[in-house]
Structures are given as C-alpha cells and as structure tokens.
Amino acid sequence: MYYFMNNQELKEKIKKHLLLTVGNKPSAEEIKLVGAGIQKGYDKIYDGFDKEESLIAKVYTKDLSKYWIRVVANEDLIHEFLSLKENVNIKSDYNIASFASGLAVFEIFLAKELVPHGFVSCFDISDGMNKIAREYVNKLNQKNIKIVTSSVLSIPLENDSQDLVIARRTGLSKDKRWINVLKEAYRILKKQESSNFIYTVDKEYNDSLDKIKSSLEKADLRFIEMKESHSSNNGPVCMILAKPLLN
C-alpha cells in the first residue's frame, strides 16, 4: 500500500493523521511557551549524560509529556516518511519495533499505512507518554500496534523476530548504555539481508562517522549509510542505516 502511494497522497494522509492525533501546528506563541517548559525538563536530565533511567522516566512523565503533543504537532513528519520510503523497502507484513517511541504518532501511522498485515511494537520508559499514546491508538482503533512501558535495554520481544527496528531522535546514541541498546536491536532483528536498523539524530548532536561505525560493529551491526534525511525545527537530521551481520 505504502509503496504504491505517490508522494502527494502520502503527504495528505500524514497531514490528516496529525490532525486526528495532535491537532494543528502550534502558533509561534505556543512554541515559545512549550520550548520554555521543555527546557526546564531537559535541564534535569541533560545537564550531564547517563542519568538513571528512573529519573529520565520521571521527568518525561511528570514534566515533559504534557508539552509533547505540541512538540509532535510542530514536527515535519512528512519528509521523515519520504526518507524512510526512499531507503527501506517496508513490506505490508513487517514486524517493526520502535525504541523510545514517545507518543507513538509516527508509529501509529506506520501500523496503519505501511504494515497493515504486520505489527508495530513501541517501547518507552515514560508512563505519561505511553498513556497518551494508548489514547491515540484507542481513538483510531488501531489493532496492530502495542504500547509497552519498558527500558530499551531489555526489550520484551523474542530473538530474531523483527524486520525493522527504529530509534527516532531519542538522544540514546549519546548515552553510555548505547552499545547495549544496539545489542538489543541486533538480538531482536531477523538475521537476514532485508532486515534493517535505523536511528535518527539531530546533526548537531551526531557522532563522527568513525564512532558510529565502531559502535555498530560492537553490536554486530553493519553500517550501510548515513545521510541527512530531512530538516527538523533544530536543523538537519541524520539518518543512520545498518543491518545485522549474518552468520
């Protein structure tokens, strides 16, 4: 279904999806207020990296989830989907896992439009984020997606069960536990050439190419490509594509 859509059809579907979930784009005044609130939360967990997951979960639930609807409403998901369409041949029966999925607005669209005969599993440590995500899932009556409160260091999925694993602009790649996150991605990916791991990160926070390749190799993931996929409110976003090493 997805690959038979032309880009204009895709854009219209995404626009409608965003209206049904997070509503219209925020005004400039809203963005200013949301930005101030988000920064207060970030100051608690990003004044230094590698904070305990319990603190991160608490801040996202108590301080950030209430602002996140407007954050997502202000994102340019259209170009992110176009980039995904260009780089990964997603089939309608794929199993997809999303790490640090937040409100899962992106993932609900994946479930509905890209993998109607597959399944999307979303994992986030924030109860607050997940509560809102489940409200969206129920509102849209989307059956082939589940929202799970879980650390991405221990994903409750079977080995070799996923066709695609994604981690979208989570900040995970700057955490000392990133290698363990990558190892979880490798564990649950099907060990076949068509499987993919994709993570995206704002360019200003991205690692060097050598460090990216080294981290992936430590988790038995093979670097394929890095490119600027689209621009966000914070500037260009880099998409890193990898595949599991095959035995």
C-alpha positions as a Markdown table, in Angstrom:
| # | Residue | x | y | z |
|---|---|---|---|---|
| 1 | Met | 0.0 | 0.0 | 0.0 |
| 2 | Tyr | 2.7 | 2.4 | 1.1 |
| 3 | Tyr | 4.9 | 2.0 | -2.0 |
| 4 | Phe | 2.0 | 2.4 | -4.4 |
| 5 | Met | 1.2 | 5.8 | -2.9 |
| 6 | Asn | 2.6 | 8.7 | -4.7 |
| 7 | Asn | 4.3 | 11.4 | -2.5 |
| 8 | Gln | 1.3 | 13.7 | -2.7 |
| 9 | Glu | -1.0 | 11.0 | -1.4 |
| 10 | Leu | 1.4 | 10.2 | 1.4 |
| 11 | Lys | 1.6 | 13.9 | 2.4 |
| 12 | Glu | -2.2 | 14.2 | 2.5 |
| 13 | Lys | -2.5 | 11.0 | 4.6 |
| 14 | Ile | 0.1 | 12.2 | 7.1 |
| 15 | Lys | -1.5 | 15.6 | 7.4 |
| 16 | Lys | -4.8 | 14.0 | 8.2 |
| 17 | His | -3.2 | 11.7 | 10.7 |
| 18 | Leu | -1.5 | 14.6 | 12.5 |
| 19 | Leu | -4.8 | 16.5 | 12.7 |
| 20 | Leu | -6.6 | 13.4 | 14.2 |
| 21 | Thr | -3.9 | 12.8 | 16.8 |
| 22 | Val | -2.0 | 16.0 | 17.8 |
| 23 | Gly | -4.0 | 18.7 | 16.0 |
| 24 | Asn | -2.9 | 21.7 | 14.1 |
| 25 | Lys | 0.6 | 23.1 | 14.2 |
| 26 | Pro | 1.2 | 25.3 | 17.3 |
| 27 | Ser | 1.4 | 29.1 | 17.0 |
| 28 | Ala | 4.6 | 31.0 | 17.4 |
| 29 | Glu | 3.5 | 31.9 | 20.9 |
| 30 | Glu | 2.7 | 28.3 | 21.8 |
| 31 | Ile | 6.1 | 27.2 | 20.5 |
| 32 | Lys | 7.7 | 29.7 | 22.8 |
| 33 | Leu | 5.8 | 28.5 | 25.9 |
| 34 | Val | 6.3 | 24.9 | 25.0 |
| 35 | Gly | 10.0 | 25.4 | 24.4 |
| 36 | Ala | 10.4 | 27.0 | 27.8 |
| 37 | Gly | 8.7 | 24.1 | 29.5 |
| 38 | Ile | 10.6 | 21.5 | 27.6 |
| 39 | Gln | 13.9 | 23.2 | 28.5 |
| 40 | Lys | 13.1 | 23.1 | 32.3 |
| 41 | Gly | 12.6 | 19.3 | 32.0 |
| 42 | Tyr | 15.7 | 18.9 | 29.9 |
| 43 | Asp | 17.8 | 20.8 | 32.4 |
| 44 | Lys | 17.0 | 18.0 | 34.9 |
| 45 | Ile | 18.2 | 15.1 | 32.7 |
| 46 | Tyr | 20.6 | 16.6 | 30.1 |
| 47 | Asp | 22.8 | 18.8 | 32.3 |
| 48 | Gly | 25.0 | 15.7 | 32.0 |
| 49 | Phe | 24.6 | 12.4 | 30.1 |
| 50 | Asp | 24.0 | 8.9 | 31.5 |
| 51 | Lys | 21.3 | 9.8 | 34.1 |
| 52 | Glu | 19.5 | 6.9 | 35.7 |
| 53 | Glu | 16.6 | 5.6 | 33.7 |
| 54 | Ser | 14.2 | 6.1 | 36.7 |
| 55 | Leu | 15.0 | 9.8 | 36.7 |
| 56 | Ile | 14.5 | 10.1 | 32.9 |
| 57 | Ala | 11.2 | 8.2 | 33.1 |
| 58 | Lys | 10.0 | 10.5 | 35.9 |
| 59 | Val | 10.9 | 13.7 | 34.1 |
| 60 | Tyr | 9.3 | 12.7 | 30.8 |
| 61 | Thr | 6.2 | 11.6 | 32.6 |
| 62 | Lys | 5.8 | 14.5 | 35.1 |
| 63 | Asp | 7.4 | 17.4 | 33.3 |
| 64 | Leu | 7.6 | 16.7 | 29.5 |
| 65 | Ser | 4.6 | 14.6 | 28.4 |
| 66 | Lys | 2.2 | 17.5 | 28.9 |
| 67 | Tyr | 4.1 | 19.5 | 26.3 |
| 68 | Trp | 4.9 | 16.7 | 23.9 |
| 69 | Ile | 1.7 | 16.8 | 21.9 |
| 70 | Arg | 2.5 | 20.3 | 20.7 |
| 71 | Val | 6.1 | 19.3 | 20.0 |
| 72 | Val | 5.0 | 16.5 | 17.7 |
| 73 | Ala | 2.4 | 18.7 | 16.1 |
| 74 | Asn | 5.3 | 21.0 | 15.1 |
| 75 | Glu | 7.5 | 18.3 | 13.6 |
| 76 | Asp | 7.9 | 17.7 | 9.9 |
| 77 | Leu | 6.9 | 14.0 | 9.8 |
| 78 | Ile | 6.2 | 14.2 | 6.1 |
| 79 | His | 9.8 | 14.4 | 5.0 |
| 80 | Glu | 10.8 | 11.7 | 7.5 |
| 81 | Phe | 8.3 | 9.3 | 6.0 |
| 82 | Leu | 9.5 | 10.2 | 2.5 |
| 83 | Ser | 13.1 | 9.5 | 3.5 |
| 84 | Leu | 12.1 | 6.1 | 5.1 |
| 85 | Lys | 10.2 | 5.2 | 1.9 |
| 86 | Glu | 13.3 | 6.0 | -0.2 |
| 87 | Asn | 15.7 | 4.0 | 2.0 |
| 88 | Val | 13.8 | 0.9 | 3.2 |
| 89 | Asn | 11.6 | -1.4 | 1.3 |
| 90 | Ile | 9.0 | -2.0 | 4.0 |
| 91 | Lys | 6.5 | -4.8 | 3.3 |
| 92 | Ser | 3.0 | -4.8 | 4.5 |
| 93 | Asp | 3.5 | -7.8 | 6.8 |
| 94 | Tyr | 6.7 | -6.5 | 8.5 |
| 95 | Asn | 7.2 | -6.6 | 12.3 |
| 96 | Ile | 8.6 | -3.3 | 13.4 |
| 97 | Ala | 9.9 | -2.3 | 16.9 |
| 98 | Ser | 10.4 | 1.3 | 17.9 |
| 99 | Phe | 12.7 | 2.3 | 20.7 |
| 100 | Ala | 11.8 | 5.4 | 22.9 |
| 101 | Ser | 8.6 | 5.8 | 20.9 |
| 102 | Gly | 7.2 | 8.7 | 22.9 |
| 103 | Leu | 3.6 | 9.5 | 21.8 |
| 104 | Ala | 3.9 | 6.9 | 19.0 |
| 105 | Val | 2.2 | 9.2 | 16.5 |
| 106 | Phe | 4.8 | 8.2 | 13.9 |
| 107 | Glu | 4.4 | 4.5 | 14.8 |
| 108 | Ile | 0.6 | 4.5 | 14.6 |
| 109 | Phe | 0.9 | 5.8 | 11.0 |
| 110 | Leu | 3.4 | 3.0 | 10.3 |
| 111 | Ala | 1.0 | 0.4 | 11.6 |
| 112 | Lys | -2.0 | 1.8 | 9.6 |
| 113 | Glu | -0.5 | 2.7 | 6.3 |
| 114 | Leu | 2.8 | 0.8 | 5.9 |
| 115 | Val | 2.3 | -2.6 | 7.7 |
| 116 | Pro | -1.5 | -3.3 | 7.8 |
| 117 | His | -0.8 | -7.0 | 7.8 |
| 118 | Gly | 2.2 | -6.7 | 10.2 |
| 119 | Phe | 2.7 | -5.4 | 13.7 |
| 120 | Val | 4.4 | -2.4 | 15.4 |
| 121 | Ser | 5.7 | -2.7 | 19.0 |
| 122 | Cys | 6.5 | 0.6 | 20.8 |
| 123 | Phe | 8.8 | 0.8 | 23.9 |
| 124 | Asp | 9.2 | 3.8 | 26.1 |
| 125 | Ile | 10.1 | 4.2 | 29.8 |
| 126 | Ser | 7.6 | 7.0 | 30.4 |
| 127 | Asp | 4.2 | 6.1 | 31.7 |
| 128 | Gly | 3.0 | 9.6 | 30.9 |
| 129 | Met | 4.0 | 9.4 | 27.2 |
| 130 | Asn | 2.6 | 5.9 | 26.9 |
| 131 | Lys | -0.8 | 6.8 | 28.4 |
| 132 | Ile | -1.2 | 9.5 | 25.7 |
| 133 | Ala | 0.0 | 7.1 | 23.0 |
| 134 | Arg | -2.6 | 4.5 | 24.1 |
| 135 | Glu | -5.3 | 7.1 | 23.9 |
| 136 | Tyr | -4.4 | 7.7 | 20.3 |
| 137 | Val | -4.3 | 4.0 | 19.5 |
| 138 | Asn | -7.7 | 3.5 | 21.0 |
| 139 | Lys | -9.1 | 6.7 | 19.4 |
| 140 | Leu | -8.0 | 5.4 | 15.9 |
| 141 | Asn | -9.0 | 1.8 | 16.8 |
| 142 | Gln | -5.6 | 0.6 | 15.5 |
| 143 | Lys | -5.3 | -3.1 | 16.4 |
| 144 | Asn | -1.8 | -4.0 | 15.0 |
| 145 | Ile | 0.2 | -1.9 | 17.5 |
| 146 | Lys | 1.1 | -2.2 | 21.1 |
| 147 | Ile | 2.5 | 0.4 | 23.6 |
| 148 | Val | 4.8 | -1.1 | 26.2 |
| 149 | Thr | 6.4 | 0.7 | 29.2 |
| 150 | Ser | 9.9 | -0.8 | 29.1 |
| 151 | Ser | 13.5 | 0.1 | 29.2 |
| 152 | Val | 15.1 | -0.3 | 25.7 |
| 153 | Leu | 18.0 | -2.1 | 27.5 |
| 154 | Ser | 15.7 | -5.2 | 27.9 |
| 155 | Ile | 13.1 | -5.4 | 25.2 |
| 156 | Pro | 10.3 | -8.0 | 25.8 |
| 157 | Leu | 10.5 | -9.4 | 22.3 |
| 158 | Glu | 11.8 | -12.7 | 21.1 |
| 159 | Asn | 15.2 | -13.1 | 19.3 |
| 160 | Asp | 15.1 | -12.8 | 15.5 |
| 161 | Ser | 11.5 | -11.5 | 15.5 |
| 162 | Gln | 11.7 | -8.1 | 13.9 |
| 163 | Asp | 12.1 | -6.9 | 10.3 |
| 164 | Leu | 12.9 | -3.3 | 11.2 |
| 165 | Val | 14.0 | -1.6 | 14.4 |
| 166 | Ile | 13.9 | 2.2 | 14.6 |
| 167 | Ala | 15.1 | 4.8 | 17.2 |
| 168 | Arg | 14.0 | 8.2 | 16.3 |
| 169 | Arg | 15.8 | 11.3 | 17.7 |
| 170 | Thr | 15.9 | 9.9 | 21.2 |
| 171 | Gly | 19.3 | 11.0 | 22.4 |
| 172 | Leu | 20.1 | 7.4 | 23.2 |
| 173 | Ser | 23.2 | 7.5 | 21.0 |
| 174 | Lys | 24.9 | 9.9 | 23.5 |
| 175 | Asp | 24.3 | 7.6 | 26.4 |
| 176 | Lys | 26.9 | 5.3 | 27.8 |
| 177 | Arg | 24.4 | 2.4 | 27.5 |
| 178 | Trp | 24.1 | 2.9 | 23.7 |
| 179 | Ile | 26.1 | -0.2 | 22.9 |
| 180 | Asn | 23.6 | -2.2 | 25.0 |
| 181 | Val | 20.7 | -0.6 | 23.1 |
| 182 | Leu | 22.3 | -1.6 | 19.8 |
| 183 | Lys | 22.8 | -5.1 | 21.1 |
| 184 | Glu | 19.1 | -5.3 | 21.9 |
| 185 | Ala | 18.3 | -4.1 | 18.3 |
| 186 | Tyr | 20.6 | -6.8 | 16.9 |
| 187 | Arg | 19.1 | -9.5 | 19.2 |
| 188 | Ile | 15.5 | -8.9 | 18.1 |
| 189 | Leu | 16.3 | -8.3 | 14.4 |
| 190 | Lys | 15.8 | -11.2 | 12.0 |
| 191 | Lys | 19.2 | -12.3 | 10.7 |
| 192 | Gln | 18.5 | -11.7 | 7.1 |
| 193 | Glu | 19.7 | -9.2 | 4.5 |
| 194 | Ser | 16.3 | -7.5 | 4.3 |
| 195 | Ser | 16.3 | -6.6 | 8.0 |
| 196 | Asn | 17.2 | -3.0 | 9.0 |
| 197 | Phe | 18.1 | -0.9 | 12.0 |
| 198 | Ile | 17.6 | 2.8 | 11.6 |
| 199 | Tyr | 18.2 | 5.6 | 14.0 |
| 200 | Thr | 18.0 | 9.3 | 13.5 |
| 201 | Val | 19.7 | 12.1 | 15.4 |
| 202 | Asp | 19.9 | 15.9 | 15.0 |
| 203 | Lys | 23.0 | 16.7 | 13.1 |
| 204 | Glu | 24.4 | 19.0 | 15.8 |
| 205 | Tyr | 24.4 | 16.1 | 18.3 |
| 206 | Asn | 25.6 | 13.4 | 15.9 |
| 207 | Asp | 28.8 | 11.4 | 16.4 |
| 208 | Ser | 31.6 | 11.1 | 13.9 |
| 209 | Leu | 31.3 | 8.5 | 11.2 |
| 210 | Asp | 34.2 | 6.5 | 12.7 |
| 211 | Lys | 32.5 | 6.4 | 16.1 |
| 212 | Ile | 29.1 | 5.5 | 14.5 |
| 213 | Lys | 30.7 | 2.5 | 12.7 |
| 214 | Ser | 32.7 | 1.4 | 15.7 |
| 215 | Ser | 29.6 | 1.4 | 17.9 |
| 216 | Leu | 27.5 | -0.5 | 15.4 |
| 217 | Glu | 30.3 | -3.1 | 14.9 |
| 218 | Lys | 30.4 | -3.8 | 18.7 |
| 219 | Ala | 26.8 | -4.9 | 18.5 |
| 220 | Asp | 27.3 | -7.0 | 15.3 |
| 221 | Leu | 25.5 | -4.4 | 13.2 |
| 222 | Arg | 26.9 | -3.5 | 9.8 |
| 223 | Phe | 26.9 | 0.2 | 8.8 |
| 224 | Ile | 25.3 | 0.8 | 5.5 |
| 225 | Glu | 24.8 | 4.6 | 5.0 |
| 226 | Met | 24.4 | 7.9 | 6.8 |
| 227 | Lys | 22.6 | 10.8 | 5.2 |
| 228 | Glu | 20.7 | 13.9 | 6.0 |
| 229 | Ser | 17.2 | 12.7 | 5.9 |
| 230 | His | 15.2 | 15.9 | 6.5 |
| 231 | Ser | 15.3 | 19.1 | 8.4 |
| 232 | Ser | 13.6 | 19.5 | 11.8 |
| 233 | Asn | 12.9 | 22.5 | 14.0 |
| 234 | Asn | 16.5 | 22.1 | 15.2 |
| 235 | Gly | 18.1 | 21.9 | 11.8 |
| 236 | Pro | 19.2 | 18.9 | 9.7 |
| 237 | Val | 18.5 | 15.3 | 10.9 |
| 238 | Cys | 20.9 | 12.5 | 10.1 |
| 239 | Met | 19.6 | 9.0 | 9.3 |
| 240 | Ile | 21.9 | 6.1 | 10.0 |
| 241 | Leu | 21.1 | 2.8 | 8.3 |
| 242 | Ala | 22.5 | -0.5 | 9.4 |
| 243 | Lys | 21.9 | -4.2 | 9.0 |
| 244 | Pro | 22.6 | -7.3 | 11.2 |
| 245 | Leu | 25.7 | -9.2 | 10.5 |
| 246 | Leu | 24.8 | -12.6 | 9.1 |
| 247 | Asn | 26.3 | -15.8 | 10.3 |
